[in-house]
């Protein structure tokens, strides 16, 4: 099912702007702390974005727990390079995070900057 078949929301609008503004980006997903998708935008296969979000949720949970155990402060984000793709995860708060999925050769600085803007916009919608 493509994200175009799902009725648009304010969250979706922010996610779409994020993906469209980053060359090589193919999806973004807004996820809760249990790994459930709140909303997403995909350029092709929404299932792939959901799958990336679910896997990122597992990784993100471990990163947050490790940071807490080591008393390193709040974890805010992480970037992962895997199989020709780059995945950026950024926390909204303790209950939500956003994942941006891009091609590995995309502009890292731009992706991080646009993701930070999207996080700010999504926080305002909560």
Backbone as ProteinMPNN parsed JSONL, in Angstrom:
{"seq_chain_A": "XXXXXXXXXXXXXXXXXXXXXXXXXXXXXXXXXXXXXXXXXXXXXXXXXXXXXXXXXXXXXXXXXXXXXXXXXXXXXXXXXXXXXXXXXXXXXXXXXXXXXXXXXXXXXXXXXXXXXXXXXXXXXX", "coords_chain_A": {"N_chain_A": [[0.848, -1.175, 0.0], [0.708, 2.108, -0.928], [1.779, 5.276, 0.424], [0.237, 7.235, -0.634], [-2.324, 6.27, -0.765], [-3.344, 6.527, 1.728], [-5.278, 8.645, 3.79], [-4.339, 12.101, 3.935], [-2.539, 13.8, 6.6], [-1.719, 16.284, 9.119], [0.714, 15.52, 10.199], [1.671, 13.855, 8.141], [2.018, 15.709, 6.117], [4.235, 17.195, 7.039], [6.16, 15.145, 7.072], [6.23, 14.493, 4.357], [7.194, 16.9, 3.25], [9.746, 16.832, 4.369], [10.925, 14.53, 3.142], [10.792, 15.231, 0.415], [12.464, 17.42, 0.399], [15.043, 16.504, 0.685], [17.567, 15.336, -1.277], [17.594, 12.103, -2.695], [16.193, 10.941, -0.632], [13.803, 8.543, 0.47], [11.791, 7.932, 2.193], [9.973, 8.673, 5.23], [9.144, 8.325, 8.653], [7.036, 8.628, 11.451], [7.156, 7.584, 14.644], [5.939, 5.793, 17.532], [6.902, 5.071, 21.004], [6.514, 2.355, 21.285], [7.033, 1.299, 18.87], [5.099, 1.563, 16.957], [3.734, 2.897, 14.0], [2.893, 6.259, 13.682], [2.448, 8.006, 11.625], [3.371, 8.215, 8.143], [5.437, 8.854, 5.244], [6.091, 7.837, 2.015], [8.049, 7.43, -0.926], [7.684, 5.334, -2.594], [7.248, 2.36, -1.651], [5.362, 1.931, 1.085], [5.418, -0.07, 2.997], [8.138, -0.779, 3.222], [9.145, 1.485, 4.464], [7.77, 1.362, 6.892], [8.874, -1.006, 7.886], [11.578, -0.274, 8.116], [11.247, 1.677, 10.074], [10.335, 0.119, 12.243], [12.561, -1.551, 12.742], [14.445, 0.423, 13.317], [13.327, 1.391, 15.63], [13.825, -0.638, 17.488], [16.641, -0.523, 17.608], [16.933, 2.148, 18.435], [15.741, 2.094, 20.968], [17.6, 0.552, 22.375], [19.861, 2.204, 22.218], [19.018, 4.462, 23.657], [18.561, 3.273, 26.181], [21.171, 2.367, 26.802], [22.541, 4.803, 26.935], [21.21, 5.977, 29.107], [21.84, 4.156, 31.17], [24.605, 4.496, 31.296], [24.668, 7.008, 32.21], [24.858, 9.237, 30.475], [23.26, 11.248, 29.627], [20.463, 12.587, 27.732], [19.605, 10.831, 24.806], [19.603, 11.981, 21.513], [19.715, 11.571, 18.748], [20.66, 9.489, 15.933], [22.657, 8.248, 13.245], [22.656, 5.778, 10.766], [24.443, 3.744, 8.582], [23.678, 1.438, 6.214], [23.751, -1.219, 4.004], [23.85, 0.328, 1.542], [22.076, 2.33, 2.134], [21.053, 5.111, 4.13], [20.062, 5.809, 7.376], [18.422, 8.033, 9.411], [17.739, 8.807, 12.693], [15.772, 10.61, 14.932], [14.922, 11.86, 18.074], [11.721, 12.944, 19.212], [10.566, 13.328, 21.672], [10.345, 11.625, 24.838], [8.576, 9.701, 24.055], [8.271, 9.503, 21.275], [9.781, 9.18, 17.984], [11.449, 10.132, 14.911], [12.158, 8.788, 11.75], [14.274, 9.132, 8.995], [14.796, 7.984, 5.806], [17.29, 7.487, 3.421], [19.187, 7.436, 0.343], [22.539, 6.187, 0.471], [24.467, 7.904, -0.543], [23.514, 10.43, -0.311], [23.167, 13.939, 0.711], [24.535, 14.459, 3.766], [24.667, 16.542, 5.76], [22.571, 18.254, 4.941], [20.402, 16.476, 5.149], [20.334, 15.994, 7.928], [19.853, 18.592, 8.879], [17.344, 19.207, 7.716], [15.828, 17.196, 8.892], [15.931, 17.98, 11.574], [14.429, 20.34, 11.41], [11.949, 19.232, 10.69], [11.398, 17.751, 12.99], [11.011, 19.803, 14.853], [8.683, 20.949, 13.746], [6.885, 18.779, 13.959], [6.762, 18.459, 16.736], [5.333, 20.74, 17.44], [2.848, 20.006, 16.559], [2.014, 18.036, 18.255]], "CA_chain_A": [[0.0, 0.0, 0.0], [1.517, 3.319, -0.966], [1.307, 6.293, 1.357], [-0.737, 8.063, -1.335], [-3.646, 5.695, -0.552], [-3.753, 6.84, 3.085], [-5.686, 10.049, 3.857], [-3.276, 12.958, 4.45], [-2.674, 14.396, 7.92], [-0.711, 17.311, 9.341], [1.985, 14.81, 10.354], [2.082, 13.4, 6.814], [2.482, 16.876, 5.368], [5.592, 17.474, 7.514], [7.02, 14.058, 6.609], [6.376, 14.641, 2.911], [8.117, 18.024, 3.02], [11.075, 16.351, 4.728], [11.423, 13.622, 2.102], [10.937, 15.975, -0.848], [13.534, 18.423, 0.527], [16.362, 15.863, 0.801], [17.866, 14.507, -2.446], [17.85, 10.701, -2.404], [15.325, 10.435, 0.437], [12.715, 7.707, -0.052], [10.718, 7.761, 3.161], [10.083, 9.184, 6.597], [8.096, 7.763, 9.486], [6.857, 9.156, 12.8], [6.93, 6.333, 15.366], [5.831, 5.91, 18.983], [7.895, 4.315, 21.761], [6.254, 0.922, 21.15], [7.368, 0.903, 17.509], [3.939, 1.707, 16.082], [3.749, 4.074, 13.134], [1.86, 7.278, 13.858], [2.203, 8.4, 10.238], [4.565, 8.068, 7.313], [5.387, 9.253, 3.844], [7.016, 7.031, 1.22], [8.026, 7.743, -2.348], [7.224, 4.15, -3.325], [6.668, 1.28, -0.866], [5.142, 2.307, 2.486], [5.803, -1.196, 3.846], [9.582, -0.683, 3.462], [9.352, 2.555, 5.442], [7.316, 0.818, 8.184], [9.864, -1.981, 8.307], [12.742, 0.494, 8.567], [10.863, 2.305, 11.342], [10.282, -0.907, 13.287], [13.936, -1.925, 13.08], [15.081, 1.578, 13.956], [12.78, 1.477, 16.98], [14.584, -1.57, 18.329], [17.967, 0.059, 17.787], [16.8, 3.389, 19.197], [15.483, 1.708, 22.352], [18.875, 0.116, 22.965], [20.733, 3.38, 22.345], [18.498, 5.267, 24.772], [18.818, 2.532, 27.423], [22.614, 2.388, 27.068], [22.87, 6.166, 27.357], [20.688, 6.166, 30.462], [22.633, 3.331, 32.096], [25.935, 5.092, 31.412], [24.462, 8.38, 32.702], [25.4, 10.133, 29.461], [22.267, 12.248, 29.265], [19.444, 12.195, 26.76], [19.975, 10.532, 23.42], [18.793, 12.81, 20.62], [19.635, 11.052, 17.395], [21.705, 8.601, 15.438], [22.626, 7.957, 11.809], [23.149, 4.43, 10.504], [24.68, 3.429, 7.179], [23.472, -0.002, 6.072], [23.413, -1.736, 2.68], [23.611, 1.357, 0.543], [21.061, 3.257, 2.6], [21.385, 5.825, 5.366], [18.871, 6.002, 8.203], [18.601, 9.048, 10.443], [16.71, 8.737, 13.73], [15.821, 11.774, 15.819], [13.871, 11.836, 19.094], [10.859, 14.105, 19.41], [10.505, 13.367, 23.13], [10.556, 10.27, 25.369], [7.576, 8.785, 23.514], [8.221, 9.471, 19.811], [10.964, 9.511, 17.187], [11.248, 10.206, 13.461], [13.196, 8.162, 10.939], [14.398, 9.559, 7.606], [15.534, 6.983, 5.036], [17.843, 8.077, 2.208], [20.298, 6.735, -0.311], [23.769, 6.394, 1.236], [25.288, 8.97, -1.112], [22.817, 11.704, -0.176], [23.838, 14.985, 1.491], [24.356, 14.193, 5.194], [24.366, 17.773, 6.487], [21.228, 18.695, 4.576], [19.441, 15.532, 5.723], [20.233, 16.254, 9.374], [19.232, 19.903, 9.083], [15.915, 19.108, 7.371], [15.207, 16.356, 9.912], [15.765, 18.821, 12.761], [13.28, 21.22, 11.146], [10.751, 18.405, 10.741], [11.16, 17.424, 14.395], [10.43, 21.007, 15.45], [7.314, 21.075, 13.232], [6.069, 17.708, 14.538], [6.56, 18.775, 18.164], [4.266, 21.75, 17.508], [1.577, 19.345, 16.25], [1.65, 17.094, 19.324]], "C_chain_A": [[0.891, 1.235, 0.0], [0.933, 4.337, -0.007], [0.291, 7.215, 0.69], [-2.156, 7.555, -1.107], [-4.192, 5.999, 0.837], [-4.142, 8.311, 3.138], [-4.59, 10.924, 4.476], [-3.583, 13.49, 5.849], [-1.642, 15.512, 8.03], [0.661, 16.676, 9.504], [2.526, 14.41, 8.987], [2.639, 14.559, 5.998], [3.927, 17.214, 5.761], [6.565, 16.415, 6.993], [7.265, 14.144, 5.103], [7.349, 15.779, 2.585], [9.552, 17.621, 3.32], [11.667, 15.512, 3.6], [11.691, 14.378, 0.807], [12.125, 16.936, -0.792], [14.941, 17.832, 0.603], [16.608, 14.977, -0.421], [18.214, 13.071, -2.034], [16.992, 10.115, -1.303], [14.181, 9.644, -0.17], [11.613, 7.445, 0.975], [11.034, 8.385, 4.498], [8.9, 8.638, 7.375], [8.182, 8.355, 10.89], [6.378, 7.97, 13.627], [6.805, 6.584, 16.858], [6.81, 4.968, 19.676], [7.686, 2.806, 21.7], [6.563, 0.413, 19.742], [6.217, 0.994, 16.526], [4.03, 2.996, 15.278], [2.588, 4.995, 13.467], [1.446, 7.758, 12.473], [3.497, 8.252, 9.463], [4.328, 8.665, 5.946], [6.454, 8.444, 3.123], [6.917, 7.438, -0.235], [7.583, 6.545, -3.172], [6.52, 3.168, -2.391], [6.565, 1.647, 0.615], [5.557, 1.185, 3.434], [7.291, -1.137, 4.183], [9.891, 0.39, 4.504], [8.903, 2.078, 6.825], [8.33, -0.168, 8.737], [11.127, -1.285, 8.829], [12.451, 1.152, 9.911], [10.838, 1.316, 12.489], [11.684, -1.323, 13.717], [14.664, -0.786, 13.781], [14.585, 1.735, 15.387], [13.509, 0.562, 17.948], [15.969, -1.011, 18.638], [17.902, 1.293, 18.686], [16.568, 3.085, 20.679], [16.761, 1.288, 23.061], [19.829, 1.29, 23.171], [20.304, 4.232, 23.528], [18.807, 4.581, 26.1], [20.299, 2.572, 27.783], [23.06, 3.766, 27.547], [22.409, 6.45, 28.772], [21.518, 5.404, 31.482], [24.014, 3.92, 32.328], [25.876, 6.525, 31.935], [25.103, 9.426, 31.774], [24.436, 11.24, 29.054], [21.304, 11.714, 28.22], [20.05, 11.9, 25.396], [19.041, 11.328, 22.518], [18.66, 12.223, 19.23], [20.818, 10.174, 17.052], [21.539, 8.474, 13.928], [23.279, 6.6, 11.604], [23.292, 4.254, 8.997], [24.587, 1.918, 7.049], [23.029, -0.333, 4.649], [23.016, -0.659, 1.677], [22.528, 2.356, 0.902], [21.572, 3.946, 3.861], [20.068, 6.106, 6.085], [19.205, 6.974, 9.325], [17.428, 8.923, 11.416], [16.885, 9.95, 14.622], [14.646, 11.692, 16.777], [13.038, 13.11, 19.028], [10.771, 14.391, 20.9], [10.709, 11.93, 23.605], [9.623, 9.247, 24.728], [7.598, 8.618, 21.999], [9.596, 9.733, 19.193], [10.559, 9.552, 15.72], [12.441, 9.536, 12.797], [13.12, 8.745, 9.538], [15.273, 8.542, 6.903], [15.977, 7.612, 3.714], [18.833, 7.114, 1.558], [21.576, 7.095, 0.437], [24.585, 7.581, 0.74], [24.618, 10.342, -1.02], [23.576, 12.682, 0.712], [23.536, 14.86, 2.988], [23.945, 15.45, 5.959], [22.958, 18.28, 6.212], [20.179, 17.784, 5.191], [19.253, 15.799, 7.212], [19.54, 17.579, 9.663], [17.73, 19.853, 8.805], [15.175, 18.243, 8.389], [14.977, 17.157, 11.189], [14.582, 19.779, 12.592], [11.962, 20.448, 11.227], [10.395, 18.037, 12.186], [10.51, 18.613, 15.108], [8.958, 21.155, 15.015], [6.391, 20.007, 13.845], [5.798, 17.947, 16.016], [5.418, 19.782, 18.333], [2.888, 21.133, 17.267], [1.126, 18.386, 17.34], [0.731, 17.733, 20.348]], "O_chain_A": [[1.751, 1.371, 0.87], [-0.248, 4.28, 0.337], [-0.447, 7.912, 1.386], [-3.107, 8.326, -1.241], [-5.37, 5.761, 1.104], [-3.425, 9.152, 2.596], [-3.972, 10.514, 5.459], [-4.746, 13.615, 6.232], [-0.795, 15.673, 7.152], [1.658, 17.209, 9.018], [3.709, 14.605, 8.706], [3.621, 14.401, 5.273], [4.751, 17.49, 4.889], [7.658, 16.742, 6.531], [8.376, 13.898, 4.634], [8.227, 15.624, 1.736], [10.473, 18.021, 2.608], [12.788, 15.763, 3.157], [12.727, 14.171, 0.175], [12.729, 17.233, -1.823], [15.925, 18.572, 0.589], [15.926, 13.966, -0.588], [19.028, 12.856, -1.135], [17.049, 8.91, -1.055], [13.643, 10.026, -1.21], [10.611, 6.804, 0.658], [12.192, 8.598, 4.855], [7.798, 8.503, 6.843], [9.269, 8.552, 11.433], [5.317, 7.409, 13.352], [7.468, 7.467, 17.403], [7.471, 4.163, 19.021], [8.598, 2.049, 22.033], [6.377, -0.77, 19.453], [6.34, 0.552, 15.384], [4.362, 4.053, 15.814], [1.437, 4.562, 13.527], [0.259, 7.901, 12.178], [4.58, 8.174, 10.043], [3.198, 8.942, 5.542], [7.597, 8.376, 3.576], [5.834, 7.755, -0.727], [7.154, 6.701, -4.315], [5.29, 3.152, -2.35], [7.574, 1.67, 1.319], [6.0, 1.452, 4.551], [7.672, -1.419, 5.32], [10.792, 0.224, 5.326], [9.572, 2.352, 7.821], [8.611, -0.162, 9.935], [11.672, -1.67, 9.864], [13.314, 1.18, 10.79], [11.274, 1.638, 13.595], [11.966, -1.435, 14.91], [15.413, -1.012, 14.731], [15.338, 2.164, 16.262], [13.778, 0.938, 19.089], [16.413, -1.025, 19.786], [18.721, 1.455, 19.59], [17.137, 3.748, 21.546], [16.974, 1.635, 24.222], [20.524, 1.359, 24.185], [21.142, 4.674, 24.314], [19.263, 5.23, 27.041], [20.647, 2.786, 28.944], [23.871, 3.873, 28.467], [23.122, 7.084, 29.55], [21.861, 5.94, 32.536], [24.538, 3.852, 33.439], [26.908, 7.18, 32.085], [25.782, 10.352, 32.217], [24.773, 12.08, 28.219], [21.333, 10.533, 27.872], [20.903, 12.64, 24.905], [17.829, 11.346, 22.734], [17.613, 12.356, 18.596], [21.821, 10.119, 17.764], [20.432, 8.579, 13.4], [24.321, 6.304, 12.19], [22.381, 4.572, 8.234], [25.336, 1.192, 7.703], [22.043, 0.215, 4.156], [21.963, -0.742, 1.045], [22.108, 3.147, 0.058], [22.427, 3.412, 4.568], [19.099, 6.573, 5.488], [20.149, 6.765, 10.088], [16.267, 8.933, 11.007], [18.0, 10.284, 15.023], [13.508, 11.48, 16.357], [13.562, 14.204, 18.82], [10.885, 15.536, 21.337], [11.201, 11.098, 22.843], [9.857, 8.044, 24.847], [6.999, 7.674, 21.484], [10.448, 10.401, 19.778], [9.49, 9.079, 15.335], [13.583, 9.697, 13.228], [12.04, 8.844, 8.956], [16.382, 8.263, 7.358], [15.172, 8.19, 2.983], [19.249, 6.119, 2.151], [21.685, 8.194, 0.981], [25.314, 8.2, 1.515], [25.113, 11.31, -1.597], [24.525, 12.294, 1.393], [22.415, 15.124, 3.423], [22.98, 15.423, 6.722], [22.242, 18.685, 7.127], [19.168, 18.265, 5.704], [18.123, 15.824, 7.698], [18.734, 17.674, 10.589], [16.937, 20.395, 9.574], [14.021, 18.523, 8.715], [13.93, 17.02, 11.821], [13.821, 19.998, 13.534], [10.976, 20.95, 11.767], [9.22, 18.018, 12.553], [9.565, 18.439, 15.877], [8.095, 21.454, 15.84], [5.252, 20.301, 14.204], [4.7, 17.66, 16.493], [4.629, 19.676, 19.272], [1.878, 21.672, 17.718], [-0.031, 17.964, 17.349], [0.331, 17.079, 21.311]]}, "name": "protein", "num_of_chains": 1, "seq": "XXXXXXXXXXXXXXXXXXXXXXXXXXXXXXXXXXXXXXXXXXXXXXXXXXXXXXXXXXXXXXXXXXXXXXXXXXXXXXXXXXXXXXXXXXXXXXXXXXXXXXXXXXXXXXXXXXXXXXXXXXXXXX"}
